[in-house]
């Protein structure tokens, strides 16, 4: 795996975008490499900053109204 691949996987891992098998494999690699742990931590911090700086988005009024109406009319689901 080259440096570019590792950076992409670190970014994907940081936001939870790897499938379980890929995540386990990347975690095993991180256990051996402090530089990858640092890279993931940096990506997680960057993602948190982006999320904190993004204004919340509200749905269009018609979409919101349809969703609320559907929620009121559906029968409750028992799990």
Backbone as CSV, one residue per row, in Angstrom:
resi,resn,N_x,N_y,N_z,CA_x,CA_y,CA_z,C_x,C_y,C_z
1,UNK,0.852,-1.165,0.000,0.000,0.000,0.000,0.906,1.239,0.000
2,UNK,0.681,2.142,-0.934,1.526,3.329,-0.997,0.998,4.421,-0.063
3,UNK,1.771,5.489,0.041,1.451,6.575,0.967,0.087,7.198,0.658
4,UNK,-0.224,7.359,-0.608,-1.508,7.943,-1.007,-2.675,7.039,-0.578
5,UNK,-2.519,5.739,-0.756,-3.547,4.783,-0.324,-3.733,4.831,1.189
6,UNK,-2.615,4.907,1.921,-2.702,4.963,3.384,-3.412,6.224,3.844
7,UNK,-3.132,7.338,3.199,-3.796,8.589,3.567,-5.299,8.514,3.283
8,UNK,-5.657,7.925,2.161,-7.080,7.779,1.823,-7.779,6.852,2.811
9,UNK,-7.128,5.757,3.163,-7.726,4.831,4.135,-7.825,5.467,5.517
10,UNK,-6.829,6.250,5.891,-6.866,6.933,7.184,-8.031,7.904,7.233
11,UNK,-8.240,8.637,6.160,-9.362,9.574,6.111,-10.692,8.826,6.164
12,UNK,-10.802,7.740,5.420,-12.037,6.953,5.422,-12.272,6.328,6.795
13,UNK,-11.218,5.844,7.431,-11.351,5.267,8.766,-11.808,6.328,9.760
14,UNK,-11.240,7.519,9.649,-11.543,8.601,10.589,-13.018,8.981,10.589
15,UNK,-13.678,8.826,9.446,-15.098,9.193,9.380,-16.013,7.961,9.386
16,UNK,-15.440,6.792,9.616,-16.242,5.574,9.703,-16.736,5.056,8.374
17,UNK,-15.982,5.326,7.315,-16.433,4.941,5.975,-15.883,3.606,5.492
18,UNK,-15.055,2.945,6.282,-14.549,1.629,5.874,-15.537,0.553,6.305
19,UNK,-15.646,-0.504,5.498,-16.494,-1.611,5.930,-15.782,-2.330,7.076
20,UNK,-16.498,-3.161,7.834,-15.901,-3.773,9.030,-14.588,-4.516,8.775
21,UNK,-14.500,-5.251,7.688,-13.272,-5.997,7.394,-12.114,-5.041,7.090
22,UNK,-12.375,-3.998,6.313,-11.338,-3.017,6.006,-10.896,-2.287,7.274
23,UNK,-11.863,-1.969,8.132,-11.540,-1.272,9.381,-10.647,-2.134,10.266
24,UNK,-10.971,-3.414,10.386,-10.141,-4.316,11.202,-8.721,-4.405,10.647
25,UNK,-8.608,-4.520,9.330,-7.286,-4.604,8.705,-6.506,-3.316,8.931
26,UNK,-7.189,-2.175,8.828,-6.503,-0.905,9.033,-6.112,-0.738,10.496
27,UNK,-6.952,-1.194,11.417,-6.631,-1.129,12.845,-5.397,-1.978,13.161
28,UNK,-5.280,-3.116,12.524,-4.104,-3.964,12.727,-2.845,-3.243,12.246
29,UNK,-2.962,-2.559,11.125,-1.836,-1.794,10.605,-1.508,-0.615,11.525
30,UNK,-2.540,0.051,12.038,-2.314,1.167,12.961,-1.635,0.711,14.249
31,UNK,-1.936,-0.501,14.684,-1.323,-1.023,15.911,0.196,-1.091,15.779
32,UNK,0.672,-1.232,14.557,2.109,-1.341,14.298,2.753,-0.006,13.938
33,UNK,1.921,0.981,13.586,2.491,2.225,13.042,1.921,3.461,13.735
34,UNK,2.768,4.101,14.517,2.370,5.319,15.228,2.023,6.442,14.252
35,UNK,2.692,6.479,13.100,2.411,7.537,12.136,0.980,7.446,11.611
36,UNK,0.459,6.238,11.463,-0.928,6.090,11.013,-1.898,6.494,12.108
37,UNK,-1.586,6.175,13.351,-2.449,6.596,14.461,-2.525,8.121,14.523
38,UNK,-1.383,8.759,14.329,-1.344,10.224,14.324,-2.148,10.775,13.159
39,UNK,-1.991,10.186,11.995,-2.712,10.631,10.805,-4.224,10.508,11.009
40,UNK,-4.675,9.403,11.567,-6.106,9.213,11.811,-6.603,10.248,12.813
41,UNK,-5.855,10.470,13.879,-6.253,11.454,14.886,-6.384,12.845,14.249
42,UNK,-5.436,13.202,13.388,-5.494,14.494,12.696,-6.715,14.582,11.795
43,UNK,-7.020,13.489,11.103,-8.193,13.484,10.215,-9.489,13.581,11.024
44,UNK,-9.530,12.920,12.174,-10.718,12.995,13.022,-10.912,14.416,13.550
45,UNK,-9.831,15.052,13.960,-9.915,16.426,14.442,-10.368,17.367,13.329
46,UNK,-9.828,17.169,12.134,-10.223,17.993,10.991,-11.689,17.814,10.634
47,UNK,-12.160,16.573,10.676,-13.568,16.297,10.385,-14.471,16.945,11.418
48,UNK,-14.055,16.896,12.688,-14.852,17.513,13.756,-14.924,19.023,13.564
49,UNK,-13.813,19.639,13.168,-13.814,21.078,12.931,-14.715,21.449,11.764
50,UNK,-14.667,20.644,10.713,-15.549,20.907,9.570,-17.012,20.789,9.965
51,UNK,-17.324,19.757,10.725,-18.711,19.554,11.147,-19.177,20.692,12.045
52,UNK,-18.308,21.140,12.929,-18.683,22.221,13.844,-18.878,23.542,13.110
53,UNK,-18.171,23.720,12.016,-18.259,24.969,11.279,-19.314,24.989,10.195
54,UNK,-20.011,23.902,10.025,-21.034,23.821,8.989,-22.387,24.184,9.573
55,UNK,-23.064,25.155,8.986,-24.372,25.519,9.534,-25.377,24.388,9.335
56,UNK,-26.266,24.213,10.285,-27.268,23.160,10.133,-28.172,23.454,8.928
57,UNK,-28.564,22.413,8.260,-29.441,22.554,7.100,-30.853,22.137,7.491
58,UNK,-31.799,22.947,7.136,-33.198,22.632,7.407,-33.840,22.128,6.115
59,UNK,-34.709,21.130,6.214,-35.389,20.658,5.004,-36.374,21.711,4.507
60,UNK,-36.688,21.635,3.224,-37.729,22.521,2.688,-39.004,22.271,3.468
61,UNK,-39.823,23.284,3.603,-41.041,23.198,4.409,-41.945,22.061,3.936
62,UNK,-42.096,21.898,2.622,-42.992,20.849,2.110,-42.474,19.451,2.447
63,UNK,-41.166,19.258,2.373,-40.583,17.970,2.706,-40.747,17.694,4.201
64,UNK,-40.501,18.691,5.012,-40.668,18.556,6.453,-42.109,18.205,6.794
65,UNK,-43.065,18.898,6.189,-44.483,18.648,6.464,-44.896,17.238,6.048
66,UNK,-44.411,16.788,4.891,-44.730,15.427,4.442,-44.166,14.392,5.397
67,UNK,-42.932,14.599,5.838,-42.306,13.662,6.765,-43.035,13.603,8.092
68,UNK,-43.418,14.755,8.607,-44.155,14.784,9.874,-45.526,14.136,9.730
69,UNK,-46.201,14.387,8.614,-47.511,13.779,8.387,-47.390,12.257,8.303
70,UNK,-46.383,11.779,7.624,-46.179,10.344,7.509,-45.869,9.731,8.873
71,UNK,-45.090,10.429,9.670,-44.761,9.912,10.998,-45.995,9.829,11.889
72,UNK,-46.915,10.752,11.712,-48.134,10.740,12.539,-49.100,9.625,12.136
73,UNK,-49.085,9.231,10.876,-50.069,8.256,10.395,-49.581,6.819,10.415
74,UNK,-48.275,6.604,10.482,-47.765,5.241,10.495,-48.012,4.586,11.838
75,UNK,-48.303,3.286,11.771,-48.486,2.517,13.009,-47.133,2.357,13.688
76,UNK,-47.108,2.383,14.993,-45.830,2.194,15.688,-45.258,0.817,15.407
77,UNK,-43.970,0.750,15.319,-43.293,-0.525,15.083,-42.739,-1.016,16.402
78,UNK,-42.960,-2.274,16.666,-42.414,-2.875,17.873,-41.212,-3.718,17.501
79,UNK,-40.119,-3.444,18.158,-38.874,-4.173,17.860,-38.690,-5.325,18.789
